[in-house]
Amino acid sequence: MTDILPAPDDKSDLTVLHAQVAPGAARLDRALADALPELSRARIQALLEAGAISLNGAVVAAKAKPAPGDYEIILPPAAPVELRAEALPLTILFEDDDLIVIDKAPGMAVHPAPGCETGTLVHALLHHCATLSALGDPDRPGIVHRLDKDTSGVMVAAKSDHAHAGLAALFAAHDIERTYVALTRGAPSPEKGRIQTQIGRSSGDRKKMAVLKSGGREAITDYVVQQTFGRPAKASNAPLAARVACTLQTGRTHQIRVHMASRGSPLLGDPVYGSGSPAAPVRAAIAEAGLKRQALHAAILGFVHPVTGQPLRFETAPPEDMKRLEALLADL
């Protein structure tokens, strides 16, 4: 981190945040990120390294143990980020001076990452929007939440810092309606329920998430099996596939994909969590439909506009690959 901070008495052009840390916190970066949901833990860690966080007037060391009190966080002026606007197609559902809601296409990453430096939603938003919020990570302007690259559906991004802070608070409080449509191998049992686990990095593969017996973060998904498809030739009488509506009560990385797999019904087409192979008729349907991703679509996003107070709710249908697959499964 190379932000150059001004003298302590020169904060006129800076954003200054305050966060309370209670006694007993295990990690300072986590406690501050929990108190300030608009900042990621990575951003908090970078600010600690830059000497931008103080307690009682004293700069907090990057490796300091948490002490209770009122922490002051100075957000330096955003350094120029080497992000070039790209004229990429966007399906816009709503836009005003503070935020923009889009229906993200599958195959578009939300922000740049190693191996995916161009063609992201951030690049598209930079071209379309006059301004994006700079409150969060500098390489992710406007991004408040994410969808996996190959997950389609409704997303909101912040154009103003005010909207960014308000949306981040809504996500942190789980005060947002988020329902996804998933096509799964088999069907979870019972047909309706709540999956409540801890989710964290897999000990066997650090690139994957997993349900953990201890540690991790609480993850809650409510689900309803909306339709089942096909019956196997043998006696289990379980469906070959299903359409499942999953409503998030929390928003952990890969949460729906991990939770459905934990119930023995991974998402069709999931290259990471789809262990085991679907039945032959389902495999044929996937190939005919041209599905080359996990069959997951963020169908509903509802929230109160953080600036105007207007209730907003957006609902979109899955894209053509999932529609084709569902139609083929219905014929099994």
Secondary structure, 3 states (H helix, E strand, C coil): CCCCCCCCCCCCCCEEEEEEECCCCCCHHHHHHHHCCCCCHHHHHHHHHCCCEEECCEECCCCCCCCCEEEEEEECCCCCCCCCCCCCCCCEEEECCCEEEEEECCCCCCCCECCECCCCHHHHHHHHCCCCCCCCCCCCCCECCCCCCCCEEEEEEECCHHHHHHHHHHHHCCCCEEEEEEEEECCCCCCEEEEEEEEEECCCCCCCEEEECCCCEEEEEEEEEEEEECCCCCCCCCCCEEEEEEEECCCCCCHHHHHHHHCCCCECCCCCCCCCCCCHHHHHHHHHHCCCCCCEEEEEEEEECCCCCCEEEEECCCCHHHHHHHHHHHCC
